[in-house]
């Protein structure tokens, strides 16, 4: 089976959910017209990855200004129990596309935020993956999810799953994805380093799956002027992108895209996954179940569309 995929390397309208949703809608319409069936956006595309912000926090103290900034970020974050989701479900239905988008997600029942990846089909929401381990200072603004967040989906365009940014450096989290037979492994990120591309190649080879790694292109001047005053030590071109696609044999088949906004769009052939398992299969003839036992607490079974 062949599937046409599109990875969108763009910037949000930072801290403005409504304008970012409008931009996402325009981009989806554009790339759907080009025949793309699966469209992927970067980590926390809605309402933006808060690179460079401290939220006024130091060990032992927090500032009122930092709390104000967090509240603004919270108010502009994605709400699954609101029109935010309905709007994207309608978009996917109208365009007949699958959408995977990184969002900062808020929950009405409490004040915590999650770094999430939402999966939407033409029929509606498939599910949500929430980051199980935010990295470094991300832990200040994003809560940790549990095993029930390690979701995978068996769809008409293949088995979808993946992890966000540095979750992909967690060997057991990757194995949780492989164990569900993921064919299209999606890795939204904000990491623009060359070493990230090396990691994506390794995952493709290790998991015998297509790896779609989507990053943003973002410069300091894209932040609202009022927020730039605390960014003096941040270089202008601080997230150069690096969106990339690898085959199940670790072959670079698109990208990396650096230094500009844009998209990688191409047709992938899922039959190559079976061919790649002739000599290596992490959950088949290389699994060695007689030696190893793998268990994930709370991971849901793969969900059929």
N, C-alpha and C positions, 0 to 999 in steps of 0.2 A: 504494500500500500504506500502511495506517495502522498505527502502532505506538504502544503506550502506554508512556511512559517515566516514571521516578521518580528524582528527585535528592534524596538524603538529606542534609540539613544537620544533622548531629549531632556530638557530641563522643565520642571514645573514652574508655575507662577508662584513663587515661594511664599508659604504661609497664607495662601489664598485658595481655599478649596474650590470655590465656585469657578474661578477663572481657570484653575487647573483641570477641573472636570470638563469645561468647555474646550480646552486645548486637547484633552484626551479624546473627546468625541470627534473633533475635527481630524485628528490623526488616524483614528480608527476608520473613519469614513474614507479617508484617502487610501489607506493600505488595504482595506477590504475591496475597494474598486479594482485593485491590482491583483485580486484573486487569492489573497492570503487568508488561510483558514484559522490560523492561530496567531494572535498578536500578543506580544509580551512587552511589559514596561518595567523599568528599574525598581530597585529597592526604595520604599517610601516615596514613590513618585507623587502620591497625594498625602500631605500637602508639601512634601519636600524633606530630604534628608538633612538634619540640622548640623551639618559639618561646621566645626569651629565654635559652636556655642557652649558655654559653660553653665548656662541657666543660673548664674550667680552663685554657684555652689563650690564650697571648699570643705574639706573634712572639718566637721564641727560647726559649720555655719552656712546659711543660705540668705540671699539678699531679697528684699521685697521686689526689686526689679526683675530678678530671676524668676520669682514666683509669677509675676505678671506675664513674663514671656512664656512660661509653661502653660499658663491659662489660655493665652492666645493660640499656642500650638494645639492645645486640647480642643478648643472650639473649632479649629479648622481641620481636625482629624476626621477620618472616615468612620461613619456610623452604620453598621450593618442593619440596624433596626429603624432605618430612616429612608427617606427618598433617595439618599446616596446610592444604595444598592438597587432600588427599583429602577433608577435612571440607567444604570449600567446594564441591568438585565434587559431592559427595553432596547438598548443600543445593540446588544449582542443578538437579540432576536431579530431586529430589523435588518442587521447587516449579515446575519447567519455566520457569525464568527465565534470562536473560543477566545476568551480574554483572560490573561494572567497578569495581574498588576500588583506591584508593591505599594502598600499603603501603611500609614500610621493609623492604627485603629483605636477608637475609643469605645468604652463600654458604659452604658447608661447606669448600670447598677453600682459602679464605683468610679473613682477618678483616675485609674491607671490607664496607661497606653500600652499598645503592643505594636511591634514591627511585624506586619502581616503580609501574606501573599494570598490574594483572593483569586479563585478559579470560577469563571462563569462560562457556561455553554449557551448555545442559542435557546435552550429551554429554561435557563435560569442558573442560580447559584449552585455550583457543585460542592464547594466547601472552602475552608480557610486553613492555611498553615500559619501559625504564629511562632515567631522565633523562640527557640527553647533556651538560647543563651545569648543575650545581647553582649557585645564586645566592649570592654573598657568602660569609658564614661557613658556609653549608650545605656548602661544599667541604671543610670540616674533617671532617665525618662521612659525607658521601655521595661515592662515587666517580663518575667520568664513564663513561658507556656510549658505544658507537660506533654506526656506521651500521646495523648489524644489529638495533638496537633500534627503528628507525623502522618499526614493524609496522602492518599494516592487515589487516582481516578481512572477507571477503564472506560474510555470514550470512543466515539466513532473515528477519531483521528489518532488513536493510540493510547497507551497507558501513560498518564501524566503524573509527575511528582517532582519534588525538588526541595532545596534548602536555600536559606537566605544568607548571603555574604559569608561570614566566617563560621557559620554552622557547617559549611562545607569542609572545614578543617577537622571536623569531629568524625573520626573513623566509624564509630558505632552509629552515628546519625546517618552517615552515608549508607552503611549496611542495612539500616532500617528501610531505606528507599530501595536498594537493590533487592531486598527480600520480597518486595511486592511486585517485582518484575517491571519496574519502570522502564519505559522505552524512550520517552522524551523527558529528560532531566532538566529542570528549569532552575537557574541560579541567578536571580536578581541581586545586584550588589551596588556598593558605592566605592569599591576598591579598584583604583585605576593603575595599580602597579603591574609591571610585567610578570612578577611572580604569580599573580592571580591567574593569568593566562596559562601558565605552566600547571597550576592546580586543576584548571578546567580540562586540560588535556589528560591529566592523570585520571580524573574521574571518568572520562569517556572510555579510557582503556580499561580501567578497573571495573566499571559497572557495565561495560558492553552496551552502552546506550548513547543516543544523541544527547549532547550537552549544549544547551542554549543559555549563554551567560550574558545578561543584559545590564549594562551600566548606563549612568546618566552622563551627559556632558554639561558641566556647570562651572561658571566663573563667579568670582566674588562680586563683580558688578551686577550680577543678576539678583542679588539680594536687595530688598528694599533699602533705600539710602539710610533710613533711620536705624537699620540693624547693622550697618557696616562699621559703626564707630567702635565696636568691640572686636573688629576683625583685622586690626592693623598688622598683626604678625602672620596673617594668612596670605599666601601668594595669590595673584589674580586668577591664574588658570589652574585651580587646585583640583579639579576632577576632569581629566582629559578623556575619559571614556574607556575604551578597550572591549567593547561588545564583540562577542566571538561565538562561532558555532564549530563544534567538533563532531566528527563521526564516531561510531562505536569502535573503530580501530585507532582512534586518536589522531586522525587526519584533520588538519585545519581546512575547513571547507568554506568558511566565510570570516572576514575580519583578520585581525582585530581592527576596529574602527577607532582611531584616535584623533583628537584635536578639533572635532567638529560635531555638530548635531547631525542626525541622519538616521538611517535604518539599514539593517541587514535583512534582505529578503531572499529566500531561496526554497526550492523544493527538496525535501529529504525523502529517501526511500527506506521505509521501515523494514523491508526485507533484508537490508544489510545487517540488521541486528542478529538475525538468525545465522547469517553467514559468518559473523564475527565470533560466534560461540563454538565454531569448529575446534579452536585450540584453547579457549579459555571461557569459563562461565562461573562467575562468583557465587551463584546460588545453585549450580548444577554440578558438573563433574569436577569442579575445583573446590566445592564447599567443604568436603571432608567432614560430613556429619558424624562420622564414627569417632572423631576427635573433638570437634567443637560443637557447642550448643549455644544458640543465639536466641535471646528473648528480649522483647521490648515491652515494658510495662505500659499498658493503656493504649498501644497503637491500634487504631481501627483497621479492620480488613479493607482491602481495596474496594472502593465504591463503584458500582456499575452505573453508568449514565442512564 
